Amino acid sequence: GGYFLPRLSGKIGYYLALTGCRLKGRDVLKAGIATHFVESEKLPALEKDLIALKSPSKEKIADLLNSYHMK
């Protein structure tokens, strides 16, 4: 946390460090820490689809994550 918190956009990293506040779900995505948000009930299906990839590549994984990503 000491490395990436001060590098977050705006002052959100400083706020989190000073207050001890925790981000959850969509807030992590909005803060720029996560790249995708998947609802918890869809995680088992995402896991199965990731395991089922025959020849995983960055592009295939990105496409699969984008298909589950909630905007």
C-alpha positions as a LaTeX table, in Angstrom:
\begin{tabular}{lrrr}
\hline
Residue & $x$ (\AA) & $y$ (\AA) & $z$ (\AA) \\
\hline
Gly1 & 0.00 & 0.00 & 0.00 \\
Gly2 & 2.84 & 2.40 & 0.70 \\
Tyr3 & 3.84 & 2.30 & $-2.94$ \\
Phe4 & 0.55 & 2.46 & $-4.83$ \\
Leu5 & $-1.70$ & 4.52 & $-2.54$ \\
Pro6 & 0.12 & 7.85 & $-3.11$ \\
Arg7 & 0.10 & 7.17 & $-6.85$ \\
Leu8 & $-3.70$ & 6.93 & $-7.16$ \\
Ser9 & $-5.41$ & 9.77 & $-8.99$ \\
Gly10 & $-6.54$ & 12.71 & $-6.93$ \\
Lys11 & $-6.00$ & 12.37 & $-3.21$ \\
Ile12 & $-7.93$ & 9.12 & $-2.72$ \\
Gly13 & $-4.77$ & 7.22 & $-1.76$ \\
Tyr14 & $-3.88$ & 9.72 & 0.94 \\
Tyr15 & $-7.45$ & 9.61 & 2.23 \\
Leu16 & $-7.40$ & 5.83 & 2.42 \\
Ala17 & $-4.02$ & 5.78 & 4.14 \\
Leu18 & $-4.91$ & 8.43 & 6.71 \\
Thr19 & $-8.40$ & 7.21 & 7.57 \\
Gly20 & $-8.00$ & 3.45 & 7.25 \\
Cys21 & $-11.18$ & 3.42 & 5.19 \\
Arg22 & $-11.61$ & 0.35 & 2.97 \\
Leu23 & $-12.90$ & 0.26 & $-0.59$ \\
Lys24 & $-15.18$ & $-2.51$ & $-1.77$ \\
Gly25 & $-16.57$ & $-3.66$ & $-5.10$ \\
Arg26 & $-17.22$ & $-0.88$ & $-7.57$ \\
Asp27 & $-15.31$ & 1.65 & $-5.44$ \\
Val28 & $-12.05$ & $-0.22$ & $-6.12$ \\
Leu29 & $-12.76$ & 0.03 & $-9.85$ \\
Lys30 & $-13.59$ & 3.74 & $-9.62$ \\
Ala31 & $-10.40$ & 4.43 & $-7.65$ \\
Gly32 & $-8.32$ & 2.91 & $-10.44$ \\
Ile33 & $-7.03$ & $-0.07$ & $-8.44$ \\
Ala34 & $-9.04$ & $-2.76$ & $-10.28$ \\
Thr35 & $-9.51$ & $-3.16$ & $-14.02$ \\
His36 & $-12.81$ & $-5.07$ & $-13.94$ \\
Phe37 & $-15.78$ & $-5.54$ & $-11.64$ \\
Val38 & $-17.70$ & $-8.82$ & $-11.62$ \\
Glu39 & $-20.71$ & $-9.35$ & $-9.38$ \\
Ser40 & $-20.02$ & $-11.99$ & $-6.74$ \\
Glu41 & $-22.75$ & $-14.36$ & $-7.94$ \\
Lys42 & $-21.09$ & $-14.51$ & $-11.37$ \\
Leu43 & $-17.61$ & $-15.40$ & $-10.04$ \\
Pro44 & $-18.10$ & $-19.19$ & $-10.15$ \\
Ala45 & $-19.14$ & $-19.00$ & $-13.83$ \\
Leu46 & $-16.18$ & $-16.74$ & $-14.62$ \\
Glu47 & $-13.83$ & $-19.18$ & $-12.90$ \\
Lys48 & $-15.22$ & $-22.09$ & $-14.95$ \\
Asp49 & $-14.86$ & $-20.11$ & $-18.17$ \\
Leu50 & $-11.28$ & $-19.13$ & $-17.33$ \\
Ile51 & $-10.35$ & $-22.75$ & $-16.59$ \\
Ala52 & $-12.06$ & $-23.88$ & $-19.82$ \\
Leu53 & $-9.88$ & $-21.66$ & $-22.03$ \\
Lys54 & $-7.93$ & $-24.07$ & $-24.27$ \\
Ser55 & $-5.03$ & $-21.75$ & $-25.08$ \\
Pro56 & $-5.23$ & $-18.75$ & $-22.76$ \\
Ser57 & $-3.73$ & $-15.56$ & $-24.07$ \\
Lys58 & $-3.90$ & $-11.99$ & $-22.83$ \\
Glu59 & $-6.46$ & $-11.18$ & $-25.51$ \\
Lys60 & $-8.73$ & $-14.15$ & $-24.75$ \\
Ile61 & $-8.60$ & $-13.49$ & $-21.01$ \\
Ala62 & $-9.31$ & $-9.79$ & $-21.57$ \\
Asp63 & $-12.28$ & $-10.62$ & $-23.81$ \\
Leu64 & $-13.66$ & $-13.03$ & $-21.22$ \\
Leu65 & $-13.24$ & $-10.50$ & $-18.40$ \\
Asn66 & $-14.91$ & $-7.82$ & $-20.51$ \\
Ser67 & $-17.89$ & $-10.10$ & $-21.11$ \\
Tyr68 & $-18.43$ & $-10.41$ & $-17.33$ \\
His69 & $-17.49$ & $-6.81$ & $-16.47$ \\
Met70 & $-20.32$ & $-4.75$ & $-14.96$ \\
Lys71 & $-20.35$ & $-1.11$ & $-15.98$ \\
\hline
\end{tabular}
